[in-house]
């Protein structure tokens, strides 16, 4: 059973997104799920997340209209 969920809200972060995702996936503890909230990005962030999601089953993508950091995090928390 997975006891840890890593939550990452994303808004137009394509420049640093791959490095941020790689950093989470490189942790020595591997038993976690990784929920990435695409908060209405208008750049390539959604495509980058989708590519990673296809490679790692721990990654879950939640897309929504832009509502800001706090609402994105609160929505993710409400799911778990």
mmCIF file of the N, C-alpha and C atoms, coordinates in Angstrom:
data_MODEL
# 
_entry.id   MODEL 
# 
loop_
_atom_site.group_PDB 
_atom_site.id 
_atom_site.type_symbol 
_atom_site.label_atom_id 
_atom_site.label_alt_id 
_atom_site.label_comp_id 
_atom_site.label_asym_id 
_atom_site.label_entity_id 
_atom_site.label_seq_id 
_atom_site.pdbx_PDB_ins_code 
_atom_site.Cartn_x 
_atom_site.Cartn_y 
_atom_site.Cartn_z 
_atom_site.occupancy 
_atom_site.B_iso_or_equiv 
_atom_site.pdbx_formal_charge 
_atom_site.auth_seq_id 
_atom_site.auth_comp_id 
_atom_site.auth_asym_id 
_atom_site.auth_atom_id 
_atom_site.pdbx_PDB_model_num 
ATOM 1   N N  . UNK A 1 1  ? 0.840  -1.174 0.000   1.00 0.00 ? 1  UNK A N  1 
ATOM 2   C CA . UNK A 1 1  ? 0.000  0.000  0.000   1.00 0.00 ? 1  UNK A CA 1 
ATOM 3   C C  . UNK A 1 1  ? 0.890  1.245  0.000   1.00 0.00 ? 1  UNK A C  1 
ATOM 4   N N  . UNK A 1 2  ? 0.515  2.216  -0.842  1.00 0.00 ? 2  UNK A N  1 
ATOM 5   C CA . UNK A 1 2  ? 1.248  3.466  -0.921  1.00 0.00 ? 2  UNK A CA 1 
ATOM 6   C C  . UNK A 1 2  ? 0.791  4.389  0.195   1.00 0.00 ? 2  UNK A C  1 
ATOM 7   N N  . UNK A 1 3  ? 1.730  4.866  0.983   1.00 0.00 ? 3  UNK A N  1 
ATOM 8   C CA . UNK A 1 3  ? 1.395  5.741  2.097   1.00 0.00 ? 3  UNK A CA 1 
ATOM 9   C C  . UNK A 1 3  ? 1.791  7.195  1.844   1.00 0.00 ? 3  UNK A C  1 
ATOM 10  N N  . UNK A 1 4  ? 2.527  7.436  0.797   1.00 0.00 ? 4  UNK A N  1 
ATOM 11  C CA . UNK A 1 4  ? 3.004  8.783  0.516   1.00 0.00 ? 4  UNK A CA 1 
ATOM 12  C C  . UNK A 1 4  ? 2.511  9.226  -0.851  1.00 0.00 ? 4  UNK A C  1 
ATOM 13  N N  . UNK A 1 5  ? 1.970  10.434 -0.903  1.00 0.00 ? 5  UNK A N  1 
ATOM 14  C CA . UNK A 1 5  ? 1.617  11.058 -2.172  1.00 0.00 ? 5  UNK A CA 1 
ATOM 15  C C  . UNK A 1 5  ? 2.395  12.366 -2.268  1.00 0.00 ? 5  UNK A C  1 
ATOM 16  N N  . UNK A 1 6  ? 3.152  12.499 -3.321  1.00 0.00 ? 6  UNK A N  1 
ATOM 17  C CA . UNK A 1 6  ? 3.861  13.736 -3.607  1.00 0.00 ? 6  UNK A CA 1 
ATOM 18  C C  . UNK A 1 6  ? 2.958  14.560 -4.519  1.00 0.00 ? 6  UNK A C  1 
ATOM 19  N N  . UNK A 1 7  ? 2.701  15.803 -4.125  1.00 0.00 ? 7  UNK A N  1 
ATOM 20  C CA . UNK A 1 7  ? 1.826  16.681 -4.892  1.00 0.00 ? 7  UNK A CA 1 
ATOM 21  C C  . UNK A 1 7  ? 2.655  17.806 -5.487  1.00 0.00 ? 7  UNK A C  1 
ATOM 22  N N  . UNK A 1 8  ? 2.500  18.003 -6.802  1.00 0.00 ? 8  UNK A N  1 
ATOM 23  C CA . UNK A 1 8  ? 3.228  19.075 -7.478  1.00 0.00 ? 8  UNK A CA 1 
ATOM 24  C C  . UNK A 1 8  ? 2.258  19.866 -8.355  1.00 0.00 ? 8  UNK A C  1 
ATOM 25  N N  . UNK A 1 9  ? 1.894  21.076 -7.925  1.00 0.00 ? 9  UNK A N  1 
ATOM 26  C CA . UNK A 1 9  ? 1.096  21.929 -8.806  1.00 0.00 ? 9  UNK A CA 1 
ATOM 27  C C  . UNK A 1 9  ? 2.000  22.551 -9.871  1.00 0.00 ? 9  UNK A C  1 
ATOM 28  N N  . UNK A 1 10 ? 1.486  22.654 -11.080 1.00 0.00 ? 10 UNK A N  1 
ATOM 29  C CA . UNK A 1 10 ? 2.293  23.144 -12.198 1.00 0.00 ? 10 UNK A CA 1 
ATOM 30  C C  . UNK A 1 10 ? 1.487  24.187 -12.968 1.00 0.00 ? 10 UNK A C  1 
ATOM 31  N N  . UNK A 1 11 ? 2.107  25.319 -13.216 1.00 0.00 ? 11 UNK A N  1 
ATOM 32  C CA . UNK A 1 11 ? 1.517  26.327 -14.096 1.00 0.00 ? 11 UNK A CA 1 
ATOM 33  C C  . UNK A 1 11 ? 2.636  26.930 -14.948 1.00 0.00 ? 11 UNK A C  1 
ATOM 34  N N  . UNK A 1 12 ? 2.579  26.655 -16.234 1.00 0.00 ? 12 UNK A N  1 
ATOM 35  C CA . UNK A 1 12 ? 3.551  27.190 -17.192 1.00 0.00 ? 12 UNK A CA 1 
ATOM 36  C C  . UNK A 1 12 ? 4.990  27.030 -16.709 1.00 0.00 ? 12 UNK A C  1 
ATOM 37  N N  . UNK A 1 13 ? 5.353  25.808 -16.423 1.00 0.00 ? 13 UNK A N  1 
ATOM 38  C CA . UNK A 1 13 ? 6.670  25.520 -15.850 1.00 0.00 ? 13 UNK A CA 1 
ATOM 39  C C  . UNK A 1 13 ? 7.562  24.705 -16.774 1.00 0.00 ? 13 UNK A C  1 
ATOM 40  N N  . UNK A 1 14 ? 7.296  24.755 -18.072 1.00 0.00 ? 14 UNK A N  1 
ATOM 41  C CA . UNK A 1 14 ? 8.014  23.867 -18.986 1.00 0.00 ? 14 UNK A CA 1 
ATOM 42  C C  . UNK A 1 14 ? 9.530  23.980 -18.891 1.00 0.00 ? 14 UNK A C  1 
ATOM 43  N N  . UNK A 1 15 ? 10.028 25.147 -18.563 1.00 0.00 ? 15 UNK A N  1 
ATOM 44  C CA . UNK A 1 15 ? 11.487 25.346 -18.516 1.00 0.00 ? 15 UNK A CA 1 
ATOM 45  C C  . UNK A 1 15 ? 12.156 24.471 -17.460 1.00 0.00 ? 15 UNK A C  1 
ATOM 46  N N  . UNK A 1 16 ? 11.506 24.271 -16.311 1.00 0.00 ? 16 UNK A N  1 
ATOM 47  C CA . UNK A 1 16 ? 12.115 23.541 -15.194 1.00 0.00 ? 16 UNK A CA 1 
ATOM 48  C C  . UNK A 1 16 ? 11.390 22.241 -14.853 1.00 0.00 ? 16 UNK A C  1 
ATOM 49  N N  . UNK A 1 17 ? 10.319 21.946 -15.555 1.00 0.00 ? 17 UNK A N  1 
ATOM 50  C CA . UNK A 1 17 ? 9.456  20.840 -15.171 1.00 0.00 ? 17 UNK A CA 1 
ATOM 51  C C  . UNK A 1 17 ? 10.146 19.485 -15.239 1.00 0.00 ? 17 UNK A C  1 
ATOM 52  N N  . UNK A 1 18 ? 10.843 19.197 -16.304 1.00 0.00 ? 18 UNK A N  1 
ATOM 53  C CA . UNK A 1 18 ? 11.513 17.897 -16.429 1.00 0.00 ? 18 UNK A CA 1 
ATOM 54  C C  . UNK A 1 18 ? 12.508 17.689 -15.281 1.00 0.00 ? 18 UNK A C  1 
ATOM 55  N N  . UNK A 1 19 ? 13.272 18.707 -14.954 1.00 0.00 ? 19 UNK A N  1 
ATOM 56  C CA . UNK A 1 19 ? 14.233 18.588 -13.848 1.00 0.00 ? 19 UNK A CA 1 
ATOM 57  C C  . UNK A 1 19 ? 13.521 18.360 -12.526 1.00 0.00 ? 19 UNK A C  1 
ATOM 58  N N  . UNK A 1 20 ? 12.389 19.026 -12.315 1.00 0.00 ? 20 UNK A N  1 
ATOM 59  C CA . UNK A 1 20 ? 11.641 18.857 -11.067 1.00 0.00 ? 20 UNK A CA 1 
ATOM 60  C C  . UNK A 1 20 ? 11.069 17.447 -10.964 1.00 0.00 ? 20 UNK A C  1 
ATOM 61  N N  . UNK A 1 21 ? 10.501 16.947 -12.053 1.00 0.00 ? 21 UNK A N  1 
ATOM 62  C CA . UNK A 1 21 ? 9.959  15.585 -12.054 1.00 0.00 ? 21 UNK A CA 1 
ATOM 63  C C  . UNK A 1 21 ? 11.080 14.581 -11.858 1.00 0.00 ? 21 UNK A C  1 
ATOM 64  N N  . UNK A 1 22 ? 12.179 14.746 -12.563 1.00 0.00 ? 22 UNK A N  1 
ATOM 65  C CA . UNK A 1 22 ? 13.329 13.840 -12.416 1.00 0.00 ? 22 UNK A CA 1 
ATOM 66  C C  . UNK A 1 22 ? 13.805 13.801 -10.969 1.00 0.00 ? 22 UNK A C  1 
ATOM 67  N N  . UNK A 1 23 ? 13.820 14.944 -10.316 1.00 0.00 ? 23 UNK A N  1 
ATOM 68  C CA . UNK A 1 23 ? 14.268 15.014 -8.935  1.00 0.00 ? 23 UNK A CA 1 
ATOM 69  C C  . UNK A 1 23 ? 13.375 14.192 -8.009  1.00 0.00 ? 23 UNK A C  1 
ATOM 70  N N  . UNK A 1 24 ? 12.071 14.289 -8.189  1.00 0.00 ? 24 UNK A N  1 
ATOM 71  C CA . UNK A 1 24 ? 11.156 13.497 -7.362  1.00 0.00 ? 24 UNK A CA 1 
ATOM 72  C C  . UNK A 1 24 ? 11.335 12.007 -7.651  1.00 0.00 ? 24 UNK A C  1 
ATOM 73  N N  . UNK A 1 25 ? 11.416 11.652 -8.910  1.00 0.00 ? 25 UNK A N  1 
ATOM 74  C CA . UNK A 1 25 ? 11.542 10.233 -9.281  1.00 0.00 ? 25 UNK A CA 1 
ATOM 75  C C  . UNK A 1 25 ? 12.881 9.631  -8.855  1.00 0.00 ? 25 UNK A C  1 
ATOM 76  N N  . UNK A 1 26 ? 13.895 10.454 -8.638  1.00 0.00 ? 26 UNK A N  1 
ATOM 77  C CA . UNK A 1 26 ? 15.224 9.966  -8.275  1.00 0.00 ? 26 UNK A CA 1 
ATOM 78  C C  . UNK A 1 26 ? 15.388 9.714  -6.780  1.00 0.00 ? 26 UNK A C  1 
ATOM 79  N N  . UNK A 1 27 ? 14.368 9.975  -5.993  1.00 0.00 ? 27 UNK A N  1 
ATOM 80  C CA . UNK A 1 27 ? 14.474 9.754  -4.551  1.00 0.00 ? 27 UNK A CA 1 
ATOM 81  C C  . UNK A 1 27 ? 14.755 8.278  -4.259  1.00 0.00 ? 27 UNK A C  1 
ATOM 82  N N  . UNK A 1 28 ? 15.452 8.016  -3.191  1.00 0.00 ? 28 UNK A N  1 
ATOM 83  C CA . UNK A 1 28 ? 15.785 6.627  -2.869  1.00 0.00 ? 28 UNK A CA 1 
ATOM 84  C C  . UNK A 1 28 ? 14.566 5.841  -2.406  1.00 0.00 ? 28 UNK A C  1 
ATOM 85  N N  . UNK A 1 29 ? 13.614 6.506  -1.762  1.00 0.00 ? 29 UNK A N  1 
ATOM 86  C CA . UNK A 1 29 ? 12.367 5.846  -1.369  1.00 0.00 ? 29 UNK A CA 1 
ATOM 87  C C  . UNK A 1 29 ? 11.469 5.825  -2.596  1.00 0.00 ? 29 UNK A C  1 
ATOM 88  N N  . UNK A 1 30 ? 11.016 4.651  -3.003  1.00 0.00 ? 30 UNK A N  1 
ATOM 89  C CA . UNK A 1 30 ? 10.295 4.499  -4.270  1.00 0.00 ? 30 UNK A CA 1 
ATOM 90  C C  . UNK A 1 30 ? 8.807  4.224  -4.127  1.00 0.00 ? 30 UNK A C  1 
ATOM 91  N N  . UNK A 1 31 ? 8.328  3.931  -2.906  1.00 0.00 ? 31 UNK A N  1 
ATOM 92  C CA . UNK A 1 31 ? 6.928  3.550  -2.732  1.00 0.00 ? 31 UNK A CA 1 
ATOM 93  C C  . UNK A 1 31 ? 6.059  4.791  -2.489  1.00 0.00 ? 31 UNK A C  1 
ATOM 94  N N  . UNK A 1 32 ? 5.825  5.550  -3.561  1.00 0.00 ? 32 UNK A N  1 
ATOM 95  C CA . UNK A 1 32 ? 4.984  6.734  -3.465  1.00 0.00 ? 32 UNK A CA 1 
ATOM 96  C C  . UNK A 1 32 ? 4.208  6.895  -4.761  1.00 0.00 ? 32 UNK A C  1 
ATOM 97  N N  . UNK A 1 33 ? 3.128  7.658  -4.668  1.00 0.00 ? 33 UNK A N  1 
ATOM 98  C CA . UNK A 1 33 ? 2.453  8.078  -5.882  1.00 0.00 ? 33 UNK A CA 1 
ATOM 99  C C  . UNK A 1 33 ? 2.740  9.554  -6.078  1.00 0.00 ? 33 UNK A C  1 
ATOM 100 N N  . UNK A 1 34 ? 2.731  9.987  -7.307  1.00 0.00 ? 34 UNK A N  1 
ATOM 101 C CA . UNK A 1 34 ? 3.156  11.330 -7.667  1.00 0.00 ? 34 UNK A CA 1 
ATOM 102 C C  . UNK A 1 34 ? 2.005  11.996 -8.413  1.00 0.00 ? 34 UNK A C  1 
ATOM 103 N N  . UNK A 1 35 ? 1.309  12.887 -7.751  1.00 0.00 ? 35 UNK A N  1 
ATOM 104 C CA . UNK A 1 35 ? 0.174  13.575 -8.339  1.00 0.00 ? 35 UNK A CA 1 
ATOM 105 C C  . UNK A 1 35 ? 0.625  14.944 -8.817  1.00 0.00 ? 35 UNK A C  1 
ATOM 106 N N  . UNK A 1 36 ? 0.533  15.146 -10.119 1.00 0.00 ? 36 UNK A N  1 
ATOM 107 C CA . UNK A 1 36 ? 0.912  16.422 -10.711 1.00 0.00 ? 36 UNK A CA 1 
ATOM 108 C C  . UNK A 1 36 ? -0.367 17.106 -11.187 1.00 0.00 ? 36 UNK A C  1 
ATOM 109 N N  . UNK A 1 37 ? -0.597 18.321 -10.708 1.00 0.00 ? 37 UNK A N  1 
ATOM 110 C CA . UNK A 1 37 ? -1.780 19.079 -11.071 1.00 0.00 ? 37 UNK A CA 1 
ATOM 111 C C  . UNK A 1 37 ? -1.383 20.119 -12.095 1.00 0.00 ? 37 UNK A C  1 
ATOM 112 N N  . UNK A 1 38 ? -1.851 19.948 -13.318 1.00 0.00 ? 38 UNK A N  1 
ATOM 113 C CA . UNK A 1 38 ? -1.613 20.940 -14.353 1.00 0.00 ? 38 UNK A CA 1 
ATOM 114 C C  . UNK A 1 38 ? -2.699 21.996 -14.204 1.00 0.00 ? 38 UNK A C  1 
ATOM 115 N N  . UNK A 1 39 ? -2.315 23.132 -13.668 1.00 0.00 ? 39 UNK A N  1 
ATOM 116 C CA . UNK A 1 39 ? -3.251 24.194 -13.307 1.00 0.00 ? 39 UNK A CA 1 
ATOM 117 C C  . UNK A 1 39 ? -3.464 25.164 -14.469 1.00 0.00 ? 39 UNK A C  1 
ATOM 118 N N  . UNK A 1 40 ? -3.928 24.630 -15.584 1.00 0.00 ? 40 UNK A N  1 
ATOM 119 C CA . UNK A 1 40 ? -4.271 25.470 -16.727 1.00 0.00 ? 40 UNK A CA 1 
ATOM 120 C C  . UNK A 1 40 ? -3.091 26.013 -17.500 1.00 0.00 ? 40 UNK A C  1 
ATOM 121 N N  . UNK A 1 41 ? -2.005 25.278 -17.533 1.00 0.00 ? 41 UNK A N  1 
ATOM 122 C CA . UNK A 1 41 ? -0.815 25.744 -18.260 1.00 0.00 ? 41 UNK A CA 1 
ATOM 123 C C  . UNK A 1 41 ? -1.138 25.975 -19.729 1.00 0.00 ? 41 UNK A C  1 
ATOM 124 N N  . UNK A 1 42 ? -0.521 27.016 -20.285 1.00 0.00 ? 42 UNK A N  1 
ATOM 125 C CA . UNK A 1 42 ? -0.686 27.317 -21.704 1.00 0.00 ? 42 UNK A CA 1 
ATOM 126 C C  . UNK A 1 42 ? 0.593  27.039 -22.493 1.00 0.00 ? 42 UNK A C  1 
ATOM 127 N N  . UNK A 1 43 ? 1.614  26.546 -21.821 1.00 0.00 ? 43 UNK A N  1 
ATOM 128 C CA . UNK A 1 43 ? 2.857  26.173 -22.487 1.00 0.00 ? 43 UNK A CA 1 
ATOM 129 C C  . UNK A 1 43 ? 2.859  24.654 -22.707 1.00 0.00 ? 43 UNK A C  1 
ATOM 130 N N  . UNK A 1 44 ? 3.995  24.048 -22.792 1.00 0.00 ? 44 UNK A N  1 
ATOM 131 C CA . UNK A 1 44 ? 4.110  22.607 -23.062 1.00 0.00 ? 44 UNK A CA 1 
ATOM 132 C C  . UNK A 1 44 ? 4.124  21.754 -21.795 1.00 0.00 ? 44 UNK A C  1 
ATOM 133 N N  . UNK A 1 45 ? 3.799  22.320 -20.653 1.00 0.00 ? 45 UNK A N  1 
ATOM 134 C CA . UNK A 1 45 ? 3.832  21.577 -19.393 1.00 0.00 ? 45 UNK A CA 1 
ATOM 135 C C  . UNK A 1 45 ? 2.982  20.308 -19.451 1.00 0.00 ? 45 UNK A C  1 
ATOM 136 N N  . UNK A 1 46 ? 1.780  20.405 -19.977 1.00 0.00 ? 46 UNK A N  1 
ATOM 137 C CA . UNK A 1 46 ? 0.902  19.235 -20.059 1.00 0.00 ? 46 UNK A CA 1 
ATOM 138 C C  . UNK A 1 46 ? 1.507  18.107 -20.873 1.00 0.00 ? 46 UNK A C  1 
ATOM 139 N N  . UNK A 1 47 ? 2.133  18.433 -21.981 1.00 0.00 ? 47 UNK A N  1 
ATOM 140 C CA . UNK A 1 47 ? 2.782  17.420 -22.819 1.00 0.00 ? 47 UNK A CA 1 
ATOM 141 C C  . UNK A 1 47 ? 3.954  16.775 -22.094 1.00 0.00 ? 47 UNK A C  1 
ATOM 142 N N  . UNK A 1 48 ? 4.725  17.563 -21.389 1.00 0.00 ? 48 UNK A N  1 
ATOM 143 C CA . UNK A 1 48 ? 5.867  17.029 -20.641 1.00 0.00 ? 48 UNK A CA 1 
ATOM 144 C C  . UNK A 1 48 ? 5.379  16.053 -19.573 1.00 0.00 ? 48 UNK A C  1 
ATOM 145 N N  . UNK A 1 49 ? 4.352  16.453 -18.829 1.00 0.00 ? 49 UNK A N  1 
ATOM 146 C CA . UNK A 1 49 ? 3.810  15.573 -17.789 1.00 0.00 ? 49 UNK A CA 1 
ATOM 147 C C  . UNK A 1 49 ? 3.281  14.286 -18.408 1.00 0.00 ? 49 UNK A C  1 
ATOM 148 N N  . UNK A 1 50 ? 2.572  14.389 -19.519 1.00 0.00 ? 50 UNK A N  1 
ATOM 149 C CA . UNK A 1 50 ? 2.017  13.198 -20.176 1.00 0.00 ? 50 UNK A CA 1 
ATOM 150 C C  . UNK A 1 50 ? 3.111  12.226 -20.604 1.00 0.00 ? 50 UNK A C  1 
ATOM 151 N N  . UNK A 1 51 ? 4.225  12.755 -21.088 1.00 0.00 ? 51 UNK A N  1 
ATOM 152 C CA . UNK A 1 51 ? 5.342  11.878 -21.485 1.00 0.00 ? 51 UNK A CA 1 
ATOM 153 C C  . UNK A 1 51 ? 5.894  11.130 -20.275 1.00 0.00 ? 51 UNK A C  1 
ATOM 154 N N  . UNK A 1 52 ? 6.066  11.813 -19.176 1.00 0.00 ? 52 UNK A N  1 
ATOM 155 C CA . UNK A 1 52 ? 6.546  11.153 -17.958 1.00 0.00 ? 52 UNK A CA 1 
ATOM 156 C C  . UNK A 1 52 ? 5.520  10.143 -17.439 1.00 0.00 ? 52 UNK A C  1 
ATOM 157 N N  . UNK A 1 53 ? 4.256  10.493 -17.515 1.00 0.00 ? 53 UNK A N  1 
ATOM 158 C CA . UNK A 1 53 ? 3.199  9.602  -17.034 1.00 0.00 ? 53 UNK A CA 1 
ATOM 159 C C  . UNK A 1 53 ? 3.220  8.283  -17.815 1.00 0.00 ? 53 UNK A C  1 
ATOM 160 N N  . UNK A 1 54 ? 3.501  8.342  -19.098 1.00 0.00 ? 54 UNK A N  1 
ATOM 161 C CA . UNK A 1 54 ? 3.572  7.137  -19.917 1.00 0.00 ? 54 UNK A CA 1 
ATOM 162 C C  . UNK A 1 54 ? 4.742  6.243  -19.512 1.00 0.00 ? 54 UNK A C  1 
ATOM 163 N N  . UNK A 1 55 ? 5.759  6.811  -18.877 1.00 0.00 ? 55 UNK A N  1 
ATOM 164 C CA . UNK A 1 55 ? 6.961  6.065  -18.502 1.00 0.00 ? 55 UNK A CA 1 
ATOM 165 C C  . UNK A 1 55 ? 6.956  5.552  -17.068 1.00 0.00 ? 55 UNK A C  1 
ATOM 166 N N  . UNK A 1 56 ? 6.136  6.139  -16.202 1.00 0.00 ? 56 UNK A N  1 
ATOM 167 C CA . UNK A 1 56 ? 6.176  5.783  -14.783 1.00 0.00 ? 56 UNK A CA 1 
ATOM 168 C C  . UNK A 1 56 ? 4.755  5.735  -14.224 1.00 0.00 ? 56 UNK A C  1 
ATOM 169 N N  . UNK A 1 57 ? 4.348  4.561  -13.776 1.00 0.00 ? 57 UNK A N  1 
ATOM 170 C CA . UNK A 1 57 ? 2.970  4.356  -13.310 1.00 0.00 ? 57 UNK A CA 1 
ATOM 171 C C  . UNK A 1 57 ? 2.671  5.072  -11.990 1.00 0.00 ? 57 UNK A C  1 
ATOM 172 N N  . UNK A 1 58 ? 3.686  5.581  -11.320 1.00 0.00 ? 58 UNK A N  1 
ATOM 173 C CA . UNK A 1 58 ? 3.448  6.329  -10.078 1.00 0.00 ? 58 UNK A CA 1 
ATOM 174 C C  . UNK A 1 58 ? 2.906  7.727  -10.346 1.00 0.00 ? 58 UNK A C  1 
ATOM 175 N N  . UNK A 1 59 ? 3.061  8.194  -11.575 1.00 0.00 ? 59 UNK A N  1 
ATOM 176 C CA . UNK A 1 59 ? 2.650  9.551  -11.919 1.00 0.00 ? 59 UNK A CA 1 
ATOM 177 C C  . UNK A 1 59 ? 1.183  9.565  -12.314 1.00 0.00 ? 59 UNK A C  1 
ATOM 178 N N  . UNK A 1 60 ? 0.439  10.470 -11.678 1.00 0.00 ? 60 UNK A N  1 
ATOM 179 C CA . UNK A 1 60 ? -0.972 10.683 -11.993 1.00 0.00 ? 60 UNK A CA 1 
ATOM 180 C C  . UNK A 1 60 ? -1.139 12.156 -12.337 1.00 0.00 ? 60 UNK A C  1 
ATOM 181 N N  . UNK A 1 61 ? -1.840 12.424 -13.420 1.00 0.00 ? 61 UNK A N  1 
ATOM 182 C CA . UNK A 1 61 ? -2.039 13.787 -13.893 1.00 0.00 ? 61 UNK A CA 1 
ATOM 183 C C  . UNK A 1 61 ? -3.469 14.221 -13.644 1.00 0.00 ? 61 UNK A C  1 
ATOM 184 N N  . UNK A 1 62 ? -3.609 15.379 -13.052 1.00 0.00 ? 62 UNK A N  1 
ATOM 185 C CA . UNK A 1 62 ? -4.898 16.016 -12.856 1.00 0.00 ? 62 UNK A CA 1 
ATOM 186 C C  . UNK A 1 62 ? -4.822 17.361 -13.549 1.00 0.00 ? 62 UNK A C  1 
ATOM 187 N N  . UNK A 1 63 ? -5.685 17.570 -14.548 1.00 0.00 ? 63 UNK A N  1 
ATOM 188 C CA . UNK A 1 63 ? -5.692 18.842 -15.271 1.00 0.00 ? 63 UNK A CA 1 
ATOM 189 C C  . UNK A 1 63 ? -6.923 19.636 -14.889 1.00 0.00 ? 63 UNK A C  1 
ATOM 190 N N  . UNK A 1 64 ? -6.742 20.943 -14.778 1.00 0.00 ? 64 UNK A N  1 
ATOM 191 C CA . UNK A 1 64 ? -7.857 21.809 -14.422 1.00 0.00 ? 64 UNK A CA 1 
ATOM 192 C C  . UNK A 1 64 ? -7.607 23.198 -14.999 1.00 0.00 ? 64 UNK A C  1 
ATOM 193 N N  . UNK A 1 65 ? -8.666 24.005 -15.046 1.00 0.00 ? 65 UNK A N  1 
ATOM 194 C CA . UNK A 1 65 ? -8.508 25.403 -15.434 1.00 0.00 ? 65 UNK A CA 1 
ATOM 195 C C  . UNK A 1 65 ? -7.682 26.101 -14.370 1.00 0.00 ? 65 UNK A C  1 
ATOM 196 N N  . UNK A 1 66 ? -6.945 27.117 -14.777 1.00 0.00 ? 66 UNK A N  1 
ATOM 197 C CA . UNK A 1 66 ? -6.088 27.823 -13.831 1.00 0.00 ? 66 UNK A CA 1 
ATOM 198 C C  . UNK A 1 66 ? -6.911 28.406 -12.692 1.00 0.00 ? 66 UNK A C  1 
ATOM 199 N N  . UNK A 1 67 ? -6.526 28.004 -11.476 1.00 0.00 ? 67 UNK A N  1 
ATOM 200 C CA . UNK A 1 67 ? -7.226 28.501 -10.291 1.00 0.00 ? 67 UNK A CA 1 
ATOM 201 C C  . UNK A 1 67 ? -6.257 28.927 -9.198  1.00 0.00 ? 67 UNK A C  1 
ATOM 202 N N  . UNK A 1 68 ? -4.974 28.807 -9.461  1.00 0.00 ? 68 UNK A N  1 
ATOM 203 C CA . UNK A 1 68 ? -3.969 29.234 -8.500  1.00 0.00 ? 68 UNK A CA 1 
ATOM 204 C C  . UNK A 1 68 ? -3.415 28.093 -7.664  1.00 0.00 ? 68 UNK A C  1 
ATOM 205 N N  . UNK A 1 69 ? -2.263 28.361 -7.081  1.00 0.00 ? 69 UNK A N  1 
ATOM 206 C CA . UNK A 1 69 ? -1.516 27.359 -6.325  1.00 0.00 ? 69 UNK A CA 1 
ATOM 207 C C  . UNK A 1 69 ? -2.344 26.740 -5.199  1.00 0.00 ? 69 UNK A C  1 
ATOM 208 N N  . UNK A 1 70 ? -2.929 27.561 -4.349  1.00 0.00 ? 70 UNK A N  1 
ATOM 209 C CA . UNK A 1 70 ? -3.647 27.050 -3.180  1.00 0.00 ? 70 UNK A CA 1 
ATOM 210 C C  . UNK A 1 70 ? -4.820 26.161 -3.568  1.00 0.00 ? 70 UNK A C  1 
ATOM 211 N N  . UNK A 1 71 ? -5.608 26.590 -4.538  1.00 0.00 ? 71 UNK A N  1 
ATOM 212 C CA . UNK A 1 71 ? -6.756 25.779 -4.953  1.00 0.00 ? 71 UNK A CA 1 
ATOM 213 C C  . UNK A 1 71 ? -6.304 24.476 -5.600  1.00 0.00 ? 71 UNK A C  1 
ATOM 214 N N  . UNK A 1 72 ? -5.219 24.524 -6.361  1.00 0.00 ? 72 UNK A N  1 
ATOM 215 C CA . UNK A 1 72 ? -4.706 23.304 -6.990  1.00 0.00 ? 72 UNK A CA 1 
ATOM 216 C C  . UNK A 1 72 ? -4.261 22.302 -5.927  1.00 0.00 ? 72 UNK A C  1 
ATOM 217 N N  . UNK A 1 73 ? -3.526 22.772 -4.938  1.00 0.00 ? 73 UNK A N  1 
ATOM 218 C CA . UNK A 1 73 ? -3.058 21.890 -3.869  1.00 0.00 ? 73 UNK A CA 1 
ATOM 219 C C  . UNK A 1 73 ? -4.242 21.362 -3.052  1.00 0.00 ? 73 UNK A C  1 
ATOM 220 N N  . UNK A 1 74 ? -5.163 22.237 -2.711  1.00 0.00 ? 74 UNK A N  1 
ATOM 221 C CA . UNK A 1 74 ? -6.326 21.804 -1.934  1.00 0.00 ? 74 UNK A CA 1 
ATOM 222 C C  . UNK A 1 74 ? -7.168 20.784 -2.684  1.00 0.00 ? 74 UNK A C  1 
ATOM 223 N N  . UNK A 1 75 ? -7.307 20.940 -3.986  1.00 0.00 ? 75 UNK A N  1 
ATOM 224 C CA . UNK A 1 75 ? -8.043 19.952 -4.773  1.00 0.00 ? 75 UNK A CA 1 
ATOM 225 C C  . UNK A 1 75 ? -7.327 18.604 -4.725  1.00 0.00 ? 75 UNK A C  1 
ATOM 226 N N  . UNK A 1 76 ? -6.020 18.616 -4.873  1.00 0.00 ? 76 UNK A N  1 
ATOM 227 C CA . UNK A 1 76 ? -5.253 17.363 -4.814  1.00 0.00 ? 76 UNK A CA 1 
ATOM 228 C C  . UNK A 1 76 ? -5.398 16.700 -3.455  1.00 0.00 ? 76 UNK A C  1 
ATOM 229 N N  . UNK A 1 77 ? -5.307 17.484 -2.393  1.00 0.00 ? 77 UNK A N  1 
ATOM 230 C CA . UNK A 1 77 ? -5.434 16.927 -1.044  1.00 0.00 ? 77 UNK A CA 1 
ATOM 231 C C  . UNK A 1 77 ? -6.822 16.327 -0.837  1.00 0.00 ? 77 UNK A C  1 
ATOM 232 N N  . UNK A 1 78 ? -7.841 16.955 -1.391  1.00 0.00 ? 78 UNK A N  1 
ATOM 233 C CA . UNK A 1 78 ? -9.202 16.452 -1.205  1.00 0.00 ? 78 UNK A CA 1 
ATOM 234 C C  . UNK A 1 78 ? -9.424 15.091 -1.875  1.00 0.00 ? 78 UNK A C  1 
ATOM 235 N N  . UNK A 1 79 ? -8.580 14.749 -2.826  1.00 0.00 ? 79 UNK A N  1 
ATOM 236 C CA . UNK A 1 79 ? -8.707 13.464 -3.514  1.00 0.00 ? 79 UNK A CA 1 
ATOM 237 C C  . UNK A 1 79 ? -8.134 12.315 -2.705  1.00 0.00 ? 79 UNK A C  1 
ATOM 238 N N  . UNK A 1 80 ? -7.287 12.616 -1.720  1.00 0.00 ? 80 UNK A N  1 
ATOM 239 C CA . UNK A 1 80 ? -6.620 11.581 -0.949  1.00 0.00 ? 80 UNK A CA 1 
ATOM 240 C C  . UNK A 1 80 ? -6.875 11.832 0.492   1.00 0.00 ? 80 UNK A C  1 
# 
